[in-house]
Amino acid sequence: METSTPSSDPAAHLLCGGQSCAQQVGRALQALSGRWAFGVLEAVYFAGGSGRFRELQRRIGRISQKELARQLVGLADTGVLRRVVAEDAGVRYEVTPEGVDLLVRLQALREWSGPREPADLAAWVRPLAR
């Protein structure tokens, strides 16, 4: 009987090509780990893919200006948002193609976690989804 190893497994490509992906995933999660990170990313996306600071603050709700600014800078640094200076000297934040890709992957994670989600986690996530 033949045993399957990650490198000979046809599904190995699903697991970082048979290699450990813990470091890469860990770095990504750290960059996106703020309580508001995904809520801010979603707010920009649901604002038509682009939004101004005050508009995003109203859309998100209970986030402070300082925290929103911190999250916008962090998300821009990770490449999922882009800061754009408009002709009227205003600043807009836009979701990048990488940000859309991340949101698609988060949707898959949400679908996977749906039946597994404990009630207390749902209460914590609910304010972020506004």
Secondary structure as a PSIPRED ss2 file (coil, helix, strand):
# PSIPRED VFORMAT (PSIPRED V4.0)

   1 M C   1.000  0.000  0.000
   2 E C   1.000  0.000  0.000
   3 T C   1.000  0.000  0.000
   4 S C   1.000  0.000  0.000
   5 T C   1.000  0.000  0.000
   6 P C   1.000  0.000  0.000
   7 S C   1.000  0.000  0.000
   8 S C   1.000  0.000  0.000
   9 D C   1.000  0.000  0.000
  10 P H   0.000  1.000  0.000
  11 A H   0.000  1.000  0.000
  12 A H   0.000  1.000  0.000
  13 H H   0.000  1.000  0.000
  14 L H   0.000  1.000  0.000
  15 L H   0.000  1.000  0.000
  16 C H   0.000  1.000  0.000
  17 G H   0.000  1.000  0.000
  18 G H   0.000  1.000  0.000
  19 Q C   1.000  0.000  0.000
  20 S C   1.000  0.000  0.000
  21 C C   1.000  0.000  0.000
  22 A H   0.000  1.000  0.000
  23 Q H   0.000  1.000  0.000
  24 Q H   0.000  1.000  0.000
  25 V H   0.000  1.000  0.000
  26 G H   0.000  1.000  0.000
  27 R H   0.000  1.000  0.000
  28 A H   0.000  1.000  0.000
  29 L H   0.000  1.000  0.000
  30 Q H   0.000  1.000  0.000
  31 A H   0.000  1.000  0.000
  32 L C   1.000  0.000  0.000
  33 S C   1.000  0.000  0.000
  34 G C   1.000  0.000  0.000
  35 R C   1.000  0.000  0.000
  36 W C   1.000  0.000  0.000
  37 A H   0.000  1.000  0.000
  38 F H   0.000  1.000  0.000
  39 G H   0.000  1.000  0.000
  40 V H   0.000  1.000  0.000
  41 L H   0.000  1.000  0.000
  42 E H   0.000  1.000  0.000
  43 A H   0.000  1.000  0.000
  44 V H   0.000  1.000  0.000
  45 Y H   0.000  1.000  0.000
  46 F H   0.000  1.000  0.000
  47 A C   1.000  0.000  0.000
  48 G C   1.000  0.000  0.000
  49 G C   1.000  0.000  0.000
  50 S E   0.000  0.000  1.000
  51 G E   0.000  0.000  1.000
  52 R E   0.000  0.000  1.000
  53 F H   0.000  1.000  0.000
  54 R H   0.000  1.000  0.000
  55 E H   0.000  1.000  0.000
  56 L H   0.000  1.000  0.000
  57 Q H   0.000  1.000  0.000
  58 R H   0.000  1.000  0.000
  59 R H   0.000  1.000  0.000
  60 I H   0.000  1.000  0.000
  61 G C   1.000  0.000  0.000
  62 R C   1.000  0.000  0.000
  63 I C   1.000  0.000  0.000
  64 S C   1.000  0.000  0.000
  65 Q H   0.000  1.000  0.000
  66 K H   0.000  1.000  0.000
  67 E H   0.000  1.000  0.000
  68 L H   0.000  1.000  0.000
  69 A H   0.000  1.000  0.000
  70 R H   0.000  1.000  0.000
  71 Q H   0.000  1.000  0.000
  72 L H   0.000  1.000  0.000
  73 V H   0.000  1.000  0.000
  74 G H   0.000  1.000  0.000
  75 L H   0.000  1.000  0.000
  76 A H   0.000  1.000  0.000
  77 D H   0.000  1.000  0.000
  78 T H   0.000  1.000  0.000
  79 G C   1.000  0.000  0.000
  80 V C   1.000  0.000  0.000
  81 L E   0.000  0.000  1.000
  82 R E   0.000  0.000  1.000
  83 R E   0.000  0.000  1.000
  84 V E   0.000  0.000  1.000
  85 V E   0.000  0.000  1.000
  86 A C   1.000  0.000  0.000
  87 E C   1.000  0.000  0.000
  88 D C   1.000  0.000  0.000
  89 A C   1.000  0.000  0.000
  90 G C   1.000  0.000  0.000
  91 V E   0.000  0.000  1.000
  92 R E   0.000  0.000  1.000
  93 Y E   0.000  0.000  1.000
  94 E E   0.000  0.000  1.000
  95 V E   0.000  0.000  1.000
  96 T C   1.000  0.000  0.000
  97 P H   0.000  1.000  0.000
  98 E H   0.000  1.000  0.000
  99 G H   0.000  1.000  0.000
 100 V H   0.000  1.000  0.000
 101 D H   0.000  1.000  0.000
 102 L H   0.000  1.000  0.000
 103 L H   0.000  1.000  0.000
 104 V H   0.000  1.000  0.000
 105 R H   0.000  1.000  0.000
 106 L H   0.000  1.000  0.000
 107 Q H   0.000  1.000  0.000
 108 A H   0.000  1.000  0.000
 109 L H   0.000  1.000  0.000
 110 R H   0.000  1.000  0.000
 111 E H   0.000  1.000  0.000
 112 W H   0.000  1.000  0.000
 113 S H   0.000  1.000  0.000
 114 G H   0.000  1.000  0.000
 115 P H   0.000  1.000  0.000
 116 R H   0.000  1.000  0.000
 117 E C   1.000  0.000  0.000
 118 P C   1.000  0.000  0.000
 119 A H   0.000  1.000  0.000
 120 D H   0.000  1.000  0.000
 121 L H   0.000  1.000  0.000
 122 A H   0.000  1.000  0.000
 123 A H   0.000  1.000  0.000
 124 W H   0.000  1.000  0.000
 125 V H   0.000  1.000  0.000
 126 R H   0.000  1.000  0.000
 127 P H   0.000  1.000  0.000
 128 L H   0.000  1.000  0.000
 129 A H   0.000  1.000  0.000
 130 R C   1.000  0.000  0.000
